[in-house]
């Protein structure tokens, strides 16, 4: 029975980012009482699933606690997104308060993902994998720093707009956001690929899974590069964002999907080791 529950929980953690992405993009769900209920159910289910898969290991005095902690930190951003973003839609469909909340969540989640990679690096050091973990950690610092700056730029702009100031922001801020957001996404994909290799070297990730992560990261990097440095227009007057692969690859939260999947693997490894 426990084995079946763990398998179902593990599967749910794998589909969580895709499920959350889907319900968040559906603006018709933004109905008072509806989106709160859906968000609450998704968040509670994610918390229960993480616990059964291996999050409980964090409370133990011995065992792979760092693996479990890294796993929880990787999954938490998508749990928070599933709680708060149901029906929020793209920025041009959301209200100013919703967009302010959107960027507060993005800033917080960028810190969580950066912290998760730091914890994972330490866990890999303990099992003897230092080369790829060190390179990945350097890329992680660059990604985290770029995310913090570019997301806070937009957060400040939304806060100013909420205060009633209609003055257009300086063009240089838009150019700065475009460049930093591009490199934040790019370096997050690079970080994920390097840590997937490090996990493979530490035999915490199978060869096939490691290869799949590298291929996925490579494809997403290619789509992002083909999109270009400038963040494309996403509005009612442009082509739908979900029909433009380069736009999807550069949405700030999308690079955190694969770390979330790694988080599920780490929780499973931690739970297996404890057993």
Backbone bond lengths (Angstrom), bond angles and torsions (degrees), N, CA, C in turn:
res aa  C-N    CA-C-N  psi(-1)  N-CA   C-N-CA  omega(-1)  CA-C   N-CA-C  phi
1 X - - - 1.461 - - 1.531 110.89 -
2 X 1.349 116.84 -48.65 1.456 120.80 179.45 1.520 111.41 -61.86
3 X 1.337 116.25 -37.72 1.460 120.45 179.30 1.529 110.20 -63.97
4 X 1.324 117.71 -41.14 1.463 121.52 179.70 1.526 110.51 -66.57
5 X 1.327 116.68 -41.64 1.469 120.43 179.16 1.522 109.96 -62.39
6 X 1.332 117.05 -41.42 1.467 120.69 178.86 1.524 110.99 -63.58
7 X 1.320 117.02 -40.45 1.464 120.27 -179.70 1.529 110.54 -64.93
8 X 1.334 116.76 -44.20 1.461 120.49 178.77 1.528 110.13 -64.32
9 X 1.328 116.79 -42.02 1.471 121.20 179.49 1.522 111.12 -63.99
10 X 1.326 115.49 -41.24 1.462 120.74 178.92 1.529 110.42 -62.43
11 X 1.322 116.58 -42.80 1.465 121.15 178.50 1.526 110.17 -63.28
12 X 1.335 117.17 -41.75 1.467 119.82 -179.97 1.530 111.11 -62.26
13 X 1.333 117.50 -41.36 1.465 120.44 179.37 1.524 110.90 -63.27
14 X 1.328 116.27 -32.35 1.459 119.61 178.80 1.524 111.55 -70.32
15 X 1.306 117.41 -37.01 1.465 119.43 -178.02 1.524 112.10 -88.77
16 X 1.342 117.98 -9.84 1.464 121.45 -176.17 1.524 113.61 -52.99
17 X 1.352 120.49 -51.43 1.469 117.52 -177.65 1.521 113.62 -63.34
18 X 1.323 117.29 -35.00 1.462 120.27 179.49 1.536 110.84 -72.37
19 X 1.338 115.44 -39.24 1.458 120.31 176.96 1.520 110.41 -64.25
20 X 1.340 115.97 -45.88 1.463 120.30 179.81 1.525 110.45 -63.48
21 X 1.320 117.28 -42.09 1.466 121.08 179.56 1.526 110.68 -59.97
22 X 1.341 115.30 -41.29 1.460 119.76 -179.37 1.517 113.23 -66.10
23 X 1.325 117.34 -47.85 1.472 119.28 -177.62 1.528 111.48 -72.04
24 X 1.325 116.84 -27.70 1.470 118.95 178.72 1.529 111.16 -71.96
25 X 1.323 116.81 -32.84 1.465 120.39 -178.42 1.529 112.24 -75.74
26 X 1.329 117.74 -17.09 1.472 121.52 -175.16 1.529 110.10 -86.10
27 X 1.310 117.33 91.73 1.465 122.20 -177.88 1.531 113.73 -58.79
28 X 1.356 119.64 -32.72 1.476 119.16 178.69 1.532 113.77 -59.62
29 X 1.341 117.95 -17.91 1.466 119.91 179.12 1.526 112.65 -77.74
30 X 1.341 117.29 -8.54 1.471 120.19 -176.94 1.529 110.08 -79.18
31 X 1.307 114.75 65.69 1.462 122.81 177.68 1.531 107.49 -115.39
32 X 1.316 116.36 130.14 1.459 120.64 -179.13 1.524 111.02 -52.50
33 X 1.314 115.50 128.81 1.454 121.41 -178.96 1.512 112.80 93.26
34 X 1.343 117.01 -33.27 1.465 120.87 -179.23 1.523 110.33 -81.35
35 X 1.351 116.20 -53.29 1.463 118.09 -176.08 1.531 111.83 -68.28
36 X 1.333 117.80 -31.14 1.467 118.88 176.54 1.527 111.23 -66.71
37 X 1.337 116.39 -40.36 1.468 120.39 -179.95 1.523 110.87 -66.04
38 X 1.341 117.40 -45.51 1.462 120.70 179.71 1.525 110.18 -63.28
39 X 1.330 116.18 -44.46 1.462 120.12 179.51 1.516 112.69 -62.16
40 X 1.328 116.60 -42.76 1.465 120.17 179.34 1.513 112.09 -63.48
41 X 1.326 116.71 -41.77 1.468 120.76 179.60 1.529 110.58 -63.91
42 X 1.330 116.50 -44.92 1.466 120.03 -179.18 1.534 110.88 -63.64
43 X 1.334 116.51 -43.40 1.462 119.64 -177.89 1.530 111.46 -65.25
44 X 1.331 116.34 -46.73 1.468 119.84 -179.54 1.524 110.91 -64.21
45 X 1.332 116.64 -39.99 1.462 119.92 178.39 1.522 110.87 -63.93
46 X 1.331 116.85 -40.58 1.468 120.55 178.12 1.528 110.84 -63.24
47 X 1.330 116.93 -41.59 1.461 120.43 179.86 1.531 111.20 -64.31
48 X 1.321 116.98 -43.60 1.472 120.87 178.87 1.524 110.86 -65.21
49 X 1.337 116.18 -42.68 1.462 120.43 -179.94 1.526 110.56 -62.82
50 X 1.321 117.62 -44.67 1.463 120.91 179.22 1.526 110.94 -61.42
51 X 1.317 116.39 -38.98 1.463 120.26 179.30 1.523 111.14 -62.38
52 X 1.325 117.13 -46.79 1.462 120.61 -178.38 1.529 111.96 -67.74
53 X 1.329 116.94 -35.57 1.462 119.23 -176.96 1.526 111.13 -71.52
54 X 1.345 118.14 -38.94 1.457 117.85 -179.78 1.512 116.29 171.33
55 X 1.325 118.66 -0.45 1.465 120.40 -178.05 1.521 112.30 -62.71
56 X 1.335 116.99 -25.83 1.475 120.72 -179.47 1.520 112.25 -62.01
57 X 1.329 116.71 -19.72 1.472 120.85 -178.56 1.524 110.91 -62.89
58 X 1.334 117.50 -26.84 1.463 121.07 -179.66 1.526 110.98 -58.10
59 X 1.332 117.50 -31.51 1.461 121.63 -176.54 1.524 112.60 -82.61
60 X 1.338 117.32 -9.29 1.463 120.18 179.73 1.526 110.59 -77.52
61 X 1.317 115.66 157.14 1.467 119.91 178.99 1.522 112.69 -84.96
62 X 1.295 117.52 -13.09 1.451 121.85 179.45 1.517 108.44 -140.58
63 X 1.333 116.00 172.35 1.450 120.01 178.59 1.520 112.02 100.74
64 X 1.315 117.22 -176.11 1.477 122.14 -175.70 1.525 112.67 -78.63
65 X 1.307 116.11 62.19 1.459 120.20 -176.02 1.531 112.14 -65.56
66 X 1.338 116.29 -34.53 1.465 119.07 -178.99 1.525 111.43 -68.73
67 X 1.331 116.35 -36.43 1.465 119.26 175.70 1.529 110.03 -61.55
68 X 1.326 115.72 -44.58 1.461 120.23 179.92 1.522 110.91 -64.80
69 X 1.329 117.19 -41.33 1.463 120.53 179.96 1.523 110.65 -64.57
70 X 1.331 117.32 -44.17 1.463 120.27 177.51 1.523 110.35 -60.58
71 X 1.340 116.54 -41.59 1.456 120.22 178.75 1.516 112.41 -60.49
72 X 1.317 116.80 -44.51 1.472 120.85 179.14 1.525 110.77 -63.32
73 X 1.336 116.84 -42.77 1.466 120.16 -179.29 1.528 112.06 -65.83
74 X 1.331 117.31 -32.20 1.463 120.39 177.03 1.529 111.77 -71.09
75 X 1.315 116.93 -35.08 1.461 121.44 -176.76 1.534 111.92 -83.42
76 X 1.329 116.78 -31.11 1.461 121.30 -175.07 1.530 114.10 -55.41
77 X 1.353 119.95 -41.20 1.476 117.73 178.88 1.521 113.76 -56.30
78 X 1.333 117.06 -40.12 1.460 119.20 -179.09 1.522 111.56 -77.72
79 X 1.313 117.28 -25.61 1.465 119.58 172.81 1.530 109.82 -66.98
80 X 1.334 116.43 -41.50 1.466 120.92 178.50 1.531 110.43 -66.68
81 X 1.333 116.57 -42.21 1.466 120.62 177.88 1.523 110.54 -60.64
82 X 1.332 116.37 -43.44 1.467 119.61 -179.99 1.525 111.41 -65.92
83 X 1.313 117.05 -26.98 1.470 120.64 179.33 1.526 112.20 -77.50
84 X 1.334 117.22 -41.55 1.464 120.85 -168.75 1.524 115.45 -106.21
85 X 1.325 117.03 -17.99 1.467 118.00 -171.07 1.528 114.68 -105.74
86 X 1.289 119.94 7.78 1.470 120.30 -177.37 1.533 109.66 -57.12
87 X 1.337 116.23 122.38 1.448 121.51 177.94 1.514 115.64 73.85
88 X 1.324 117.99 11.56 1.467 119.17 -176.03 1.523 111.42 -72.41
89 X 1.331 117.95 -28.58 1.458 121.67 176.92 1.519 112.52 68.10
90 X 1.336 117.80 -175.75 1.467 121.70 177.00 1.526 110.54 -69.02
91 X 1.331 117.70 163.81 1.474 120.44 -175.10 1.527 114.40 -57.02
92 X 1.328 118.58 -35.13 1.464 119.23 -176.48 1.528 112.19 -71.45
93 X 1.348 117.99 -16.18 1.460 120.83 177.28 1.528 112.61 -93.08
94 X 1.315 117.23 -18.82 1.459 121.57 -174.42 1.524 111.40 -87.25
95 X 1.319 116.22 158.54 1.460 121.73 175.55 1.527 109.32 -79.71
96 X 1.320 117.00 167.79 1.468 120.38 178.70 1.530 112.21 -60.07
97 X 1.356 119.70 -46.54 1.467 118.81 177.04 1.533 112.42 -60.13
98 X 1.336 116.87 -37.14 1.465 119.59 178.53 1.520 110.74 -66.34
99 X 1.329 117.05 -40.66 1.462 119.64 178.79 1.524 111.44 -69.71
100 X 1.326 116.75 -33.21 1.476 119.14 175.41 1.523 109.54 -63.11
101 X 1.339 115.86 -45.46 1.464 119.68 176.82 1.530 110.94 -62.95
102 X 1.330 117.12 -38.32 1.465 122.02 179.16 1.535 110.46 -55.61
103 X 1.331 116.14 -49.01 1.456 118.80 -175.46 1.526 112.21 -77.39
104 X 1.325 117.51 -26.94 1.469 118.68 171.11 1.529 110.46 -62.33
105 X 1.338 116.65 -42.86 1.463 121.38 177.97 1.524 110.58 -64.33
106 X 1.337 116.66 -41.79 1.468 119.77 -179.87 1.529 111.27 -63.33
107 X 1.328 116.53 -43.04 1.468 119.66 178.12 1.531 110.62 -61.37
108 X 1.335 116.05 -46.98 1.468 120.12 179.92 1.527 111.34 -62.31
109 X 1.324 116.41 -41.96 1.460 119.74 -178.05 1.520 112.37 -69.60
110 X 1.329 116.98 -32.50 1.466 118.74 176.40 1.527 110.61 -63.14
111 X 1.321 116.47 -35.64 1.470 120.62 177.13 1.525 110.57 -68.60
112 X 1.338 116.36 -41.04 1.470 120.21 179.44 1.523 111.65 -62.86
113 X 1.338 116.92 -45.24 1.467 119.96 -178.75 1.529 110.66 -66.25
114 X 1.330 117.05 -42.90 1.464 120.22 177.72 1.521 110.57 -60.55
115 X 1.321 116.83 -43.17 1.466 121.17 178.57 1.521 111.51 -64.25
116 X 1.325 117.00 -38.39 1.467 120.88 179.91 1.518 111.21 -61.28
117 X 1.335 116.84 -42.83 1.466 119.62 179.16 1.536 111.12 -66.43
118 X 1.338 116.94 -34.03 1.465 119.96 176.89 1.528 110.30 -63.97
119 X 1.330 116.76 -44.94 1.464 120.83 178.33 1.529 110.79 -64.00
120 X 1.325 116.45 -40.70 1.465 120.45 180.00 1.521 110.86 -64.85
121 X 1.319 117.13 -39.24 1.470 119.95 176.82 1.519 110.63 -58.41
122 X 1.326 116.53 -44.35 1.464 120.35 179.81 1.527 110.90 -63.64
123 X 1.343 116.75 -39.89 1.463 120.37 178.85 1.527 111.02 -65.38
124 X 1.324 117.04 -38.35 1.463 120.47 178.68 1.523 111.22 -69.68
125 X 1.319 117.16 -35.68 1.469 120.17 175.64 1.530 110.73 -58.23
126 X 1.320 115.76 -38.43 1.459 119.66 -177.36 1.523 113.16 -67.15
127 X 1.336 116.16 -25.69 1.473 119.17 178.82 1.524 111.21 -100.27
128 X 1.333 117.33 8.38 1.459 120.78 171.07 1.516 116.53 96.86
129 X 1.345 119.46 2.69 1.464 120.65 179.61 1.527 107.78 -97.64
130 X 1.306 116.83 109.68 1.449 120.90 -175.14 1.529 113.83 -118.79
131 X 1.321 117.46 -30.80 1.466 120.04 -171.99 1.528 111.99 -65.38
132 X 1.328 117.31 -63.15 1.466 120.74 -177.78 1.524 111.48 -68.24
133 X 1.345 116.52 -31.93 1.465 119.43 178.39 1.525 111.00 -65.84
134 X 1.316 117.28 -35.68 1.467 120.60 178.89 1.516 111.30 -69.43
135 X 1.341 116.94 -45.11 1.469 120.03 178.21 1.528 110.32 -63.42
136 X 1.334 115.62 -43.43 1.455 119.74 178.32 1.515 112.28 -61.90
137 X 1.325 116.40 -36.33 1.458 119.96 179.56 1.522 111.33 -66.19
138 X 1.340 116.88 -37.70 1.467 120.44 177.48 1.535 110.15 -63.73
139 X 1.330 116.02 -43.77 1.472 119.85 177.44 1.523 110.83 -63.76
140 X 1.317 116.58 -35.91 1.456 121.44 -179.91 1.528 111.71 -63.96
141 X 1.326 116.73 -40.73 1.468 120.43 178.54 1.527 110.30 -62.27
142 X 1.342 116.11 -42.36 1.463 120.08 179.07 1.525 110.77 -63.95
143 X 1.335 116.96 -43.73 1.469 120.67 -179.77 1.522 111.05 -64.21
144 X 1.328 116.85 -46.43 1.459 120.84 -178.73 1.516 112.35 -61.96
145 X 1.344 116.86 -42.33 1.461 120.48 179.03 1.521 112.12 -64.54
146 X 1.343 116.37 -43.04 1.466 120.40 179.62 1.524 110.87 -64.14
147 X 1.333 116.32 -41.66 1.466 120.07 178.05 1.519 111.15 -60.09
148 X 1.323 116.81 -47.50 1.463 120.00 -176.10 1.523 111.88 -59.86
149 X 1.332 116.47 -43.52 1.457 119.35 -176.92 1.525 111.21 -69.36
150 X 1.356 117.16 -50.60 1.467 119.00 -174.16 1.531 111.68 -67.94
151 X 1.333 117.56 -38.33 1.461 119.56 -179.44 1.522 111.75 -70.02
152 X 1.328 116.97 -35.37 1.462 119.32 177.92 1.520 111.69 -70.77
153 X 1.338 117.20 -28.45 1.466 119.91 174.25 1.527 109.84 -60.08
154 X 1.331 115.78 -49.26 1.465 119.58 -179.04 1.524 111.29 -69.09
155 X 1.321 117.40 -37.07 1.458 120.75 177.78 1.526 110.31 -59.44
156 X 1.335 116.85 -42.31 1.462 120.66 178.90 1.530 111.18 -66.27
157 X 1.334 116.81 -39.17 1.466 120.01 178.87 1.522 111.53 -63.45
158 X 1.335 116.86 -41.27 1.468 120.45 178.96 1.529 110.01 -66.71
159 X 1.341 116.90 -39.13 1.465 120.19 179.22 1.521 110.87 -63.21
160 X 1.340 116.76 -40.20 1.464 120.76 178.02 1.534 110.25 -63.98
161 X 1.336 116.11 -42.78 1.466 120.16 179.19 1.522 111.24 -63.81
162 X 1.328 116.88 -37.51 1.465 120.30 178.08 1.519 111.45 -64.85
163 X 1.340 116.64 -27.63 1.458 120.89 178.16 1.515 113.43 -77.92
164 X 1.328 116.69 -3.23 1.457 120.33 176.82 1.510 115.08 98.68
165 X 1.336 117.69 0.31 1.467 120.90 179.91 1.525 109.36 -79.15
166 X 1.329 117.54 116.77 1.466 123.12 -178.05 1.527 112.49 -94.53
167 X 1.331 117.69 3.25 1.461 121.16 -177.72 1.525 110.51 -65.29
168 X 1.322 118.43 126.03 1.469 120.02 178.81 1.534 110.74 -62.24
169 X 1.311 118.87 138.85 1.465 120.87 179.57 1.523 110.07 -68.08
170 X 1.327 118.18 154.07 1.467 121.11 177.72 1.528 111.47 -56.95
171 X 1.312 116.43 142.59 1.468 120.75 -177.93 1.520 111.77 -60.48
172 X 1.327 116.51 -30.38 1.464 119.48 -177.47 1.530 111.56 -63.87
173 X 1.350 116.98 -29.97 1.460 119.75 177.87 1.527 111.08 -66.43
174 X 1.332 116.25 -38.30 1.455 120.04 177.28 1.514 111.56 -64.62
175 X 1.337 116.78 -41.87 1.459 120.87 178.29 1.527 110.93 -65.77
176 X 1.342 115.98 -38.88 1.460 119.91 178.67 1.520 110.88 -64.86
177 X 1.341 116.14 -42.72 1.463 119.66 177.52 1.519 110.76 -60.83
178 X 1.334 117.30 -46.59 1.460 120.77 -178.06 1.519 111.49 -56.39
179 X 1.326 116.40 -48.34 1.461 120.35 -177.79 1.513 112.63 -65.83
180 X 1.323 116.37 -46.41 1.464 119.91 -177.62 1.522 111.82 -68.43
181 X 1.343 116.99 -39.23 1.462 120.26 179.27 1.530 110.61 -65.01
182 X 1.329 116.62 -39.94 1.467 120.98 177.83 1.527 110.38 -60.03
183 X 1.324 117.05 -50.07 1.461 120.35 -177.26 1.528 112.05 -72.04
184 X 1.340 117.91 -28.99 1.462 120.02 176.23 1.527 110.22 -63.34
185 X 1.338 116.00 -47.31 1.470 120.07 178.79 1.527 110.46 -65.12
186 X 1.338 116.43 -45.57 1.464 120.93 -178.51 1.523 111.24 -58.72
187 X 1.329 116.96 -48.32 1.463 120.40 -176.96 1.522 111.90 -71.27
188 X 1.330 118.02 -26.00 1.468 119.87 175.13 1.516 110.42 -68.11
189 X 1.341 117.11 -40.88 1.464 120.07 175.77 1.535 110.78 -63.61
190 X 1.326 116.34 -42.01 1.472 120.20 177.98 1.525 110.52 -63.09
191 X 1.323 116.41 -44.53 1.469 120.92 178.37 1.517 111.48 -58.53
192 X 1.327 116.03 -46.38 1.473 120.21 -179.35 1.511 111.00 -61.60
193 X 1.333 117.24 -44.11 1.461 120.41 179.03 1.523 112.35 -61.89
194 X 1.323 116.96 -43.15 1.467 120.69 -179.49 1.526 111.39 -65.93
195 X 1.318 117.37 -41.14 1.458 119.42 179.06 1.528 111.58 -71.21
196 X 1.333 117.27 -29.41 1.465 119.10 174.16 1.528 109.90 -63.57
197 X 1.339 116.91 -41.85 1.470 120.67 176.79 1.527 109.97 -63.90
198 X 1.341 116.44 -41.99 1.468 120.07 179.37 1.525 110.84 -62.01
199 X 1.319 117.39 -41.54 1.467 120.95 177.83 1.524 110.67 -65.78
200 X 1.335 116.06 -35.60 1.455 119.44 176.29 1.512 111.36 -65.69
201 X 1.332 117.12 -41.23 1.466 121.05 178.17 1.522 111.32 -64.31
202 X 1.332 115.92 -33.08 1.466 120.63 178.95 1.527 112.06 -85.30
203 X 1.329 116.45 2.17 1.470 122.79 179.80 1.531 112.49 61.21
204 X 1.316 114.60 32.69 1.461 120.66 173.30 1.524 110.81 -100.43
205 X 1.327 115.41 -7.39 1.453 122.70 178.35 1.524 107.71 -139.27
206 X 1.325 116.86 132.66 1.457 120.66 -178.39 1.518 112.52 -67.76
207 X 1.328 116.04 164.06 1.464 120.42 -179.48 1.531 111.51 -61.76
208 X 1.327 115.84 -44.94 1.455 119.19 -179.55 1.514 112.02 -61.93
209 X 1.333 116.43 -43.06 1.466 120.47 179.55 1.526 111.01 -65.81
210 X 1.333 116.86 -40.63 1.463 120.73 178.20 1.517 110.50 -61.09
211 X 1.324 115.69 -44.75 1.461 120.37 179.14 1.539 110.49 -63.29
212 X 1.323 116.66 -39.72 1.465 120.45 179.97 1.530 110.97 -64.09
213 X 1.335 117.13 -41.48 1.463 120.27 178.17 1.516 110.98 -63.11
214 X 1.335 117.01 -42.48 1.462 120.51 -179.35 1.529 110.93 -64.87
215 X 1.320 116.78 -41.88 1.471 120.53 179.02 1.529 110.24 -63.90
216 X 1.345 116.25 -46.20 1.466 120.22 179.92 1.527 111.16 -61.56
217 X 1.332 116.80 -44.16 1.466 120.32 178.74 1.525 110.61 -62.75
218 X 1.333 116.16 -41.66 1.454 120.15 179.50 1.525 112.31 -62.62
219 X 1.331 117.04 -43.14 1.463 121.07 179.40 1.532 110.59 -64.00
220 X 1.327 116.50 -43.90 1.462 120.52 -178.95 1.526 111.58 -66.05
221 X 1.331 116.57 -38.60 1.465 119.99 176.21 1.528 110.09 -63.26
222 X 1.334 116.70 -42.81 1.464 120.63 179.01 1.526 110.88 -61.54
223 X 1.335 117.29 -44.70 1.465 120.76 178.93 1.526 111.12 -61.82
224 X 1.329 115.66 -39.25 1.458 120.18 -179.48 1.527 110.65 -66.99
225 X 1.321 116.75 -43.37 1.466 121.21 -179.90 1.522 110.53 -65.47
226 X 1.329 116.65 -41.42 1.458 120.11 178.32 1.526 111.64 -65.14
227 X 1.331 116.77 -30.75 1.461 120.70 175.93 1.513 111.09 -63.63
228 X 1.312 115.68 -39.37 1.455 120.68 179.63 1.515 112.61 103.62
229 X 1.329 114.95 170.28 1.458 121.48 -176.01 1.521 112.56 -69.55
230 X 1.309 116.77 -35.24 1.464 120.18 -176.27 1.524 110.84 -76.78
231 X 1.345 115.85 132.72 1.458 119.76 177.88 1.520 108.41 -70.33
232 X 1.336 117.64 125.92 1.472 119.96 -175.00 1.526 112.29 -72.04
233 X 1.319 114.37 159.68 1.462 120.12 176.87 1.527 109.84 -71.24
234 X 1.328 115.91 132.21 1.461 121.70 174.01 1.526 106.35 -124.77
235 X 1.308 116.21 105.30 1.466 120.48 -177.44 1.521 108.80 -154.41
236 X 1.307 114.46 178.52 1.463 119.77 178.23 1.527 111.64 -67.78
237 X 1.346 116.65 -17.39 1.459 120.85 -178.12 1.528 113.37 -94.27
238 X 1.321 117.12 -6.72 1.467 120.88 -179.47 1.525 109.55 -103.05
239 X 1.333 115.61 170.41 1.462 120.11 176.19 1.525 108.60 -62.21
240 X 1.340 118.42 145.97 1.470 120.60 -179.35 1.534 111.60 -53.05
241 X 1.327 115.56 134.17 1.465 119.83 -175.78 1.516 112.36 -60.55
242 X 1.358 117.19 -32.02 1.461 120.22 -175.65 1.533 112.90 -75.76
243 X 1.340 116.87 -4.03 1.470 120.55 174.87 1.523 111.52 -99.89
244 X 1.328 117.13 3.98 1.471 121.82 -176.17 1.528 109.19 -120.55
245 X 1.355 116.97 98.11 1.475 121.15 -175.44 1.528 113.34 -56.31
246 X 1.345 116.53 -37.42 1.458 118.85 179.82 1.514 112.64 -65.31
247 X 1.329 116.10 -34.92 1.464 120.67 176.89 1.513 110.36 -66.72
248 X 1.330 116.70 -44.08 1.468 121.21 179.75 1.524 110.54 -60.76
249 X 1.350 116.61 -44.60 1.467 120.42 -178.87 1.521 112.01 -62.12
250 X 1.361 116.57 -25.70 1.459 119.93 -177.64 1.509 115.22 -101.16
251 X 1.330 118.17 3.98 1.464 119.78 172.73 1.533 107.82 -64.45
252 X 1.337 119.26 128.76 1.472 120.55 -171.07 1.523 115.75 -51.63
253 X 1.335 118.60 -33.56 1.468 120.11 -177.08 1.526 113.50 -83.41
254 X 1.333 117.98 -19.80 1.469 120.88 -174.46 1.529 112.97 -62.43
255 X 1.354 120.63 -40.24 1.465 119.22 178.33 1.529 114.40 -61.06
256 X 1.340 117.23 -13.20 1.468 119.68 179.13 1.527 112.85 -88.81
257 X 1.350 117.13 -0.02 1.457 119.15 179.71 1.521 110.79 -67.07
258 X 1.323 117.36 -49.92 1.470 119.62 -177.73 1.527 113.17 -67.10
259 X 1.332 120.30 -38.06 1.466 118.25 170.83 1.526 113.08 -58.04
260 X 1.341 117.33 -34.89 1.467 120.24 176.56 1.526 110.21 -62.74
261 X 1.340 116.98 -41.79 1.456 120.34 177.47 1.526 110.95 -64.46
262 X 1.330 116.35 -38.89 1.470 119.51 174.34 1.521 110.39 -61.67
263 X 1.334 116.33 -36.72 1.458 120.10 178.97 1.512 112.18 -60.51
264 X 1.327 117.08 -40.29 1.466 120.40 177.42 1.522 110.74 -63.07
265 X 1.327 116.43 -40.54 1.474 120.42 178.42 1.530 110.61 -64.32
266 X 1.331 116.13 -42.88 1.463 119.87 -179.34 1.524 111.52 -63.82
267 X 1.326 116.96 -40.75 1.462 119.81 177.49 1.520 111.00 -63.43
268 X 1.329 116.60 -40.47 1.456 119.52 178.80 1.516 111.25 -64.02
269 X 1.331 116.48 -43.13 1.474 120.41 178.42 1.523 110.57 -61.81
270 X 1.335 115.96 -43.00 1.460 120.05 179.81 1.511 111.31 -63.82
271 X 1.333 116.40 -43.14 1.464 120.17 178.19 1.508 112.29 -65.53
272 X 1.330 117.86 -39.97 1.470 121.35 178.03 1.518 110.66 -64.11
273 X 1.336 116.53 -42.37 1.461 120.33 -178.88 1.526 111.35 -64.56
274 X 1.327 115.88 -38.99 1.462 119.28 178.26 1.523 110.76 -64.68
275 X 1.340 115.40 -41.57 1.471 118.95 179.41 1.522 111.05 -65.05
